Amino acid sequence: MTFSVVVEVSLRPGIADPEGATIERALPALGFQGIANVRAGKCFRLSVDASSEAEALERAISLADRLLSNPVIEQSTARIEASA
């Protein structure tokens, strides 16, 4: 079976996020008020061939840890995307 998997990668808590800070500083000039704690990250959408959801998630997590993220400063999560 083929599973649609979403992998999200973000900086670990306590790691400075200059991209998020820049976005947050620009928001008032663009008319957005009351938004704080902006953190930037990456989102990957994958199609994974596997025999079960658990196997698809395991493969996506392994891929995220080995290639898509830097585990020293980033954390990743994976989830099966609901069918439309």
C-alpha positions, -999 to 999 in steps of 0.1 A, spaced: 0 0 0 10 36 -5 6 60 25 7 98 24 30 109 52 37 145 64 70 151 81 74 184 100 108 196 110 113 225 135 141 239 157 143 224 191 131 246 221 158 270 232 175 271 197 174 307 183 151 311 153 162 342 134 138 335 105 109 333 129 120 364 147 123 383 114 88 373 104 74 383 138 90 418 136 75 423 101 39 414 111 28 448 126 39 466 94 17 443 74 -13 449 96 -11 417 117 -15 424 154 -15 400 184 7 374 169 37 362 189 62 333 193 66 328 155 88 297 147 98 287 112 102 252 101 99 228 71 71 205 60 77 175 37 49 154 20 59 119 11 43 89 -5 56 58 12 51 22 0 47 0 31 27 -29 44 12 -9 73 8 26 87 33 17 114 59 7 89 53 38 68 57 60 99 89 42 109 104 47 75 95 84 74 109 89 109 141 72 99 143 94 68 137 125 88 164 117 114 190 107 88 184 132 60 156 158 64 167 172 98 198 180 119 189 161 151 214 182 171 193 214 166 160 202 150 132 179 160 109 161 136 74 145 137 57 123 112 20 115 107 -1 98 82 -22 123 62 -59 116 62 -73 107 28 -94 134 11 
